[in-house]
Amino acid sequence: MHLHITWHTLHNAPVLLDAVEVQTHRYLRRRATQTDGVFVHAVGGVADHVHLAVTMPPTLNVSEWIGQLKGGCAHYINQEICNGKVLQWQTGYGVVSFGTKDIRWVIQYVNNQREHHAKGSTHERLERTERVGDPVPMNKPVETG
């Protein structure tokens, strides 16, 4: 299955800059591809959130896997790169499934995050996240992947 995944830094703090951003994206790509059957198409984002476009087997527990990525990444950045508690993630994430015909478009979206945010040309469906414990608005459907 093809998934677009996004999550934010704690309090949307703009900490994904310079070496922290590069190392965060590198870690996420490396860690994700260590999971059997996972292929990473793209990793991107801006200073306060990340995006991933991946293909994964339907047998993988998406919630657990994302939790492992987030926790492992924060630990790696804080212990190995910054030598302090710099990177923390908000609870929750957003996941949208997409078809094979949309892979190219989703990859371009992930790879061009700075441009989309600068121009205001983001796509709400791919930017939305739900934090654990947040009530789901009654007038909006929940993306289930």
C-alpha positions in Angstrom: 0.0 0.0 0.0 1.2 3.5 -0.8 1.0 6.0 2.1 1.7 9.7 2.6 2.6 10.3 6.3 3.2 13.6 8.2 3.8 14.7 11.7 4.8 17.8 13.6 7.5 18.9 16.1 6.2 19.6 19.6 4.4 22.9 19.7 5.3 23.3 16.0 8.8 24.4 17.1 10.9 25.3 14.0 13.8 23.0 15.0 14.2 21.1 11.7 16.8 23.4 10.3 20.2 23.0 8.8 22.0 19.8 10.1 19.0 18.8 12.2 16.8 18.7 9.2 19.3 16.8 7.0 20.0 14.3 9.8 16.3 13.9 10.6 15.5 13.1 7.0 18.5 10.8 6.6 17.6 8.9 9.8 13.9 8.5 8.8 14.8 7.2 5.3 17.4 4.8 6.7 15.2 3.5 9.6 12.2 3.1 7.4 14.0 1.1 4.8 15.3 -1.3 7.5 11.7 -2.5 7.8 11.0 -5.5 5.6 8.9 -4.6 2.6 9.1 -0.8 3.0 10.2 1.4 0.2 10.7 5.1 0.8 9.8 7.2 -2.2 10.5 10.6 -0.6 11.2 12.3 2.7 10.7 16.1 3.1 9.2 18.8 5.2 9.8 22.2 6.6 11.1 23.6 9.9 8.2 22.2 12.0 7.1 19.0 10.3 8.1 16.1 8.1 6.4 14.3 5.2 7.1 10.7 4.0 5.9 9.0 0.9 6.3 5.2 1.3 5.1 1.9 0.0 4.6 -0.8 2.7 3.1 -4.2 3.1 -0.5 -4.1 4.4 0.5 -6.5 7.2 2.6 -3.8 8.9 1.0 -2.0 11.9 1.2 1.6 10.7 0.6 3.2 14.1 3.4 1.2 15.8 5.8 1.7 12.9 5.3 5.5 12.9 5.7 5.5 16.7 9.0 3.7 16.3 10.2 6.1 13.6 9.3 9.1 15.7 10.8 7.8 18.9 14.0 6.5 17.3 14.5 9.7 15.3 14.1 12.0 18.3 16.5 9.8 20.4 19.1 9.8 17.6 19.0 13.5 16.9 19.0 14.4 20.6 21.7 11.9 21.7 24.0 11.7 18.6 23.6 15.0 16.7 22.6 17.7 19.2 23.8 16.4 22.5 20.7 17.7 24.2 16.9 17.7 24.0 16.3 19.6 20.8 13.8 17.5 18.9 10.5 16.4 20.3 7.4 15.4 18.3 3.7 16.1 18.9 1.5 13.1 19.5 -0.4 11.9 16.5 0.2 12.0 12.8 -1.6 12.1 9.5 -1.8 9.2 7.0 -3.4 9.3 3.6 -3.3 6.3 1.3 -3.0 6.9 -2.5 -3.0 4.9 -5.7 -0.1 3.9 -7.9 -1.1 6.5 -10.5 -0.5 9.3 -7.8 3.0 8.2 -6.8 4.8 10.8 -8.9 2.5 13.6 -7.8 2.9 12.7 -4.1 6.7 12.4 -4.4 6.9 15.9 -6.0 4.7 17.3 -3.2 6.9 15.8 -0.5 10.1 16.9 -2.2 8.9 20.5 -2.8 7.6 21.3 0.7 9.4 24.6 1.1 8.0 25.8 -2.2 4.4 24.7 -1.4 4.5 26.4 2.0 6.1 29.6 0.7 3.5 29.9 -2.1 0.6 28.8 0.1 0.0 25.9 -2.3 -0.2 23.2 0.3 -2.9 20.5 0.1 -4.9 20.3 3.3 -5.5 16.6 3.0 -1.7 15.9 3.0 -1.0 18.5 5.7 -3.6 17.4 8.3 -2.6 15.5 11.4 -4.7 14.2 14.3 -3.2 14.2 17.7 -3.9 11.3 20.0 -6.8 12.3 22.2 -8.0 15.1 20.0 -11.7 15.0 19.3 -12.6 14.3 15.7 -14.6 17.2 14.2 -18.1 16.0 13.3 -18.1 17.8 10.0 -14.8 16.3 8.7 -14.2 12.7 7.8 -11.2 11.0 9.3 -8.5 9.8 6.8 -8.1 6.1 7.4 -5.6 5.2 4.8 
